[in-house]
């Protein structure tokens, strides 16, 4: 557990887009529109903006 904590705080995050949220999922995620995740440490970043890229899944819900 401590090792994972230090891994997250020392990681140089390379956030990859996971999903864009639409409809009721926006309310379930606290008003956020997209979720990105760092593949190195697993940290998630929530954003109120949509990810404008092709091939980003929609409502692939990971909370």
C-alpha positions in Angstrom: 0.0 0.0 0.0 2.8 2.4 0.9 4.7 1.4 -2.3 1.6 2.2 -4.4 1.3 5.6 -2.7 4.9 6.6 -3.5 4.5 5.3 -7.0 1.5 7.6 -7.6 3.2 10.7 -6.2 6.5 10.2 -8.0 5.0 9.1 -11.3 5.3 11.5 -14.3 1.7 10.9 -15.4 1.0 10.2 -19.0 -2.8 10.4 -18.9 -4.6 8.3 -21.6 -8.3 9.0 -22.4 -10.6 6.3 -21.1 -14.1 7.6 -21.8 -16.4 10.5 -22.5 -19.6 10.6 -20.4 -23.0 11.5 -21.6 -26.5 11.6 -20.2 -27.1 10.3 -16.6 -23.5 9.2 -16.3 -22.5 12.9 -16.1 -24.6 13.2 -12.9 -23.3 9.9 -11.5 -19.7 11.2 -12.0 -20.3 14.5 -10.2 -20.7 16.6 -13.3 -17.5 15.5 -15.0 -17.6 14.8 -18.8 -14.5 12.7 -19.4 -12.1 10.4 -17.5 -8.4 9.8 -18.3 -6.1 7.3 -16.6 -2.3 7.0 -16.2 -1.3 3.5 -17.4 1.9 3.6 -15.2 0.3 4.1 -11.8 -3.5 3.9 -12.4 -4.3 7.4 -11.2 -7.5 8.8 -12.8 -8.2 12.4 -13.8 -11.7 13.7 -14.2 -12.4 16.7 -16.5 -15.5 18.8 -17.2 -14.4 19.0 -20.9 -15.0 16.3 -23.5 -12.0 14.5 -24.9 -11.9 15.5 -28.6 -10.2 12.5 -30.1 -11.4 9.6 -32.3 -11.8 6.1 -30.9 -12.6 7.3 -27.3 -15.3 5.1 -25.8 -18.6 6.6 -24.7 -20.0 5.9 -21.2 -17.4 3.2 -20.4 -18.0 3.9 -16.7 -15.1 3.3 -14.3 -15.9 5.0 -11.0 
